[in-house]
Each structure stands twice: as structure tokens, then as C-alpha cells.
Amino acid sequence: MWREIRYLIAKDLKLDFRQRYAIFATLLYAVSTTYLSYFIFRETSLNRLSWVALYWIITIFSALSSATRSFSAESQNRFWYYAQLVRPSSMILAKMIYNSILLVIIGVFTYGLFTFLLGNPIIDNLQMLVVVIIGTVGFSTTLTLLSAISAKTNNNTVLIAVLSIPLMLPLTILLVRASHVASLGMNWGENTYLIFLLLFSSLTGILSFILYPQIWRE
């Protein structure tokens, strides 16, 4: 299985390298929205909670524009071809791992951009970066499955928008609260939201792994 996953990740990496505009478009979105936020709030100081909320709003939409294209580039004939070569579990794991790496890079990049343009009110940056990594992995596991469902409905982007709201809302609430605790510089043991974030990300990953073979067979 891991050999199949390695080859599938290498395949996605090559495709994204050939079509670099997709990744650059996501990074450009993060840059433009962050600069717009800086332009609006440059004469006022954002409090910690507002800074955190604004950061996650931009990161969420960057994740949506990036992860939801996981399966949109795959044609139905290509799915049949993959079905002869790899197992569905290998396919979904490869997509989740690749998207997780990509979204972690986007999340950290946006965090650095926010720090450069809007300042950084976060006291415990290491704890905040851990929250960013766990949160972007949670986005990846959720949005990868939604992208697979969308691909089976002729890439219906409306379906992703409708399904993503109830699935990502609890994750977003946990992220904002965990980030706010990190911004106050509290001890790691006091940030119980980190445990819930780990559980949520693990649960969505397990559900995606279990449900995707059923989607694959349709």
C-alpha cells in the first residue's frame, strides 16, 4: 500500500508542478486578502481574538480553493484506469497526505504573512503553529472526501459549499478557541482544545478512509 501511496503522491506533485498556476493562485489569494486586511486595519490595532478570527477566515477559504480540486482534475476514464492499478484506500490516503502537506505550507505561509503585515499578538507562537498544523490537516481530511464526492457528481461545486459548512463549522470553532488560548500564552496543558482538534482531525481522516471505497465503487 505504501508503495502505491508514494507513487500517487509523486504523480500529484508532478501534475501540480506542471500546472503551477493552481498553487500560485491559492498563494495569490492569501496574499491579496491579507494585504486587503492590512489596508483596512492599518490605522487600527486588531485585538487578539479579531486577529485570530481573521487569520482563520482567510486560511479556510484558501484551503477550500486548494483541497477541493483534489479530484476535480481526474476524469471518469482516469478513475477507471486507477481502479486497475491501485486500491481505493491507497488513493484516499495519498490525497489526504498530499493535501495535508500543501495546506500546512499554505497555513504557515499565511501566518508569516499576517505577522509581517498585521503584526503578531500571539504570545506562544510554537503552540499557535501546532494549532495551525493540526487545523490544516483537519481541513485536508474533510475537504478531500468532499472533493471525491463532488467528482462523482460532475464536479458540483455547490455541493461542496453546502456540505463543507456543517462539517467545517465545529472545526473552525475549535481552531479559534485553541488559537485564542495560544495567543494568551497559557500552558499547553491548559489548552484542552488541542486534544479535541486531534480527535476531530483523526475522526474525519478515519471516516474518509472508510467511506471512500464506497464512493470509489459507484
C-alpha positions, 0 to 999 in steps of 0.5 A: 500500500505504501508503495502505491501511496508514494507513487500517487503522491509523486504523480500529484506533485508532478501534475501540480508542478506542471500546472503551477498556476493552481498553487500560485493562485491559492498563494495569490489569494492569501496574499491579496486578502491579507494585504486587503486586511492590512489596508483596512486595519492599518490605522487600527490595532486588531485585538487578539481574538479579531486577529485570530478570527481573521487569520482563520477566515482567510486560511479556510477559504484558501484551503477550500480553493486548494483541497477541493480540486483534489479530484476535480482534475481526474476524469471518469476514464482516469478513475477507471484506469486507477481502479486497475492499478491501485486500491481505493484506500491507497488513493484516499490516503495519498490525497489526504497526505498530499493535501495535508502537506500543501495546506500546512505550507499554505497555513504557515505561509499565511501566518508569516504573512499576517505577522509581517503585515498585521503584526503578531499578538500571539504570545506562544507562537510554537503552540499557535503553529501546532494549532495551525498544523493540526487545523490544516490537516483537519481541513485536508481530511474533510475537504478531500472526501468532499472533493471525491464526492463532488467528482462523482457528481460532475464536479458540483461545486455547490455541493461542496459549499453546502456540505463543507459548512456543517462539517467545517463549522465545529472545526473552525470553532475549535481552531479559534478557541485553541488559537485564542488560548495560544495567543494568551500564552497559557500552558499547553496543558491548559489548552484542552482544545488541542486534544479535541482538534486531534480527535476531530482531525483523526475522526474525519481522516478515519471516516474518509478512509472508510467511506471512500471505497464506497464512493470509489465503487459507484 
